[in-house]
């Protein structure tokens, strides 16, 4: 039931579109930004899983994933 904040940072030219995903579902997007945070206000067991941050512009795409475990 406590909050969790996940952060993501990326730089590029042109500035990237930053997105947070859980599986194939987009949770949050921010165009032309260098950072994007995702806040899960009340973490429950159903929130456990793989979260991915994707940074993308016309030159390419990079991503990082993390596994959230809820006890």
C-alpha positions as CSV (number, residue, x, y, z in Angstrom):
1,X,0.0,0.0,0.0
2,X,3.0,2.3,0.0
3,X,4.0,4.5,-3.0
4,X,6.8,3.5,-5.4
5,X,8.5,6.0,-7.8
6,X,10.4,4.7,-10.8
7,X,12.7,7.1,-12.7
8,X,14.1,7.2,-16.2
9,X,16.5,9.6,-17.9
10,X,17.8,9.9,-21.4
11,X,19.3,12.5,-23.7
12,X,19.5,12.8,-27.5
13,X,19.3,14.9,-30.5
14,X,16.5,15.3,-31.3
15,X,15.2,14.9,-27.7
16,X,13.7,11.5,-27.3
17,X,10.1,10.4,-26.6
18,X,10.3,8.8,-23.1
19,X,7.7,6.1,-22.3
20,X,7.0,3.8,-19.4
21,X,5.5,0.4,-20.2
22,X,4.2,-2.6,-18.3
23,X,4.3,-5.4,-20.8
24,X,2.9,-3.9,-24.0
25,X,0.7,-1.4,-22.1
26,X,1.9,2.3,-22.2
27,X,1.6,3.7,-18.7
28,X,3.0,7.2,-19.3
29,X,4.7,9.1,-22.2
30,X,6.5,12.4,-22.4
31,X,7.7,13.8,-25.7
32,X,10.8,16.0,-25.8
33,X,11.9,15.3,-22.3
34,X,15.1,14.2,-20.5
35,X,13.4,12.5,-17.6
36,X,10.2,10.7,-16.8
37,X,9.0,9.4,-13.6
38,X,6.3,6.8,-13.0
39,X,4.5,6.8,-9.6
40,X,2.5,3.9,-8.4
41,X,0.6,5.5,-5.5
42,X,-0.5,2.4,-3.6
43,X,1.5,-0.7,-4.5
44,X,-0.5,-3.9,-4.4
45,X,0.5,-7.5,-5.3
46,X,-1.1,-7.0,-8.8
47,X,1.4,-4.2,-9.5
48,X,4.3,-6.7,-9.5
49,X,5.9,-7.4,-12.9
50,X,8.2,-6.0,-15.5
51,X,8.3,-2.3,-16.1
52,X,10.3,-0.8,-19.0
53,X,11.4,2.7,-19.9
54,X,11.9,3.4,-23.6
55,X,13.7,6.4,-25.1
56,X,13.1,6.8,-28.8
57,X,13.9,9.3,-31.5
58,X,14.6,9.1,-35.3
59,X,18.1,7.7,-34.7
60,X,17.0,4.7,-32.6
61,X,15.5,3.2,-29.5
62,X,16.9,2.2,-26.1
63,X,15.2,0.6,-23.2
64,X,15.8,-0.6,-19.7
65,X,13.6,-2.9,-17.7
66,X,13.2,-3.7,-14.0
67,X,11.3,-6.3,-12.1
68,X,9.0,-5.0,-9.3
69,X,8.4,-7.6,-6.6
70,X,5.7,-6.9,-4.0
71,X,5.9,-8.6,-0.6
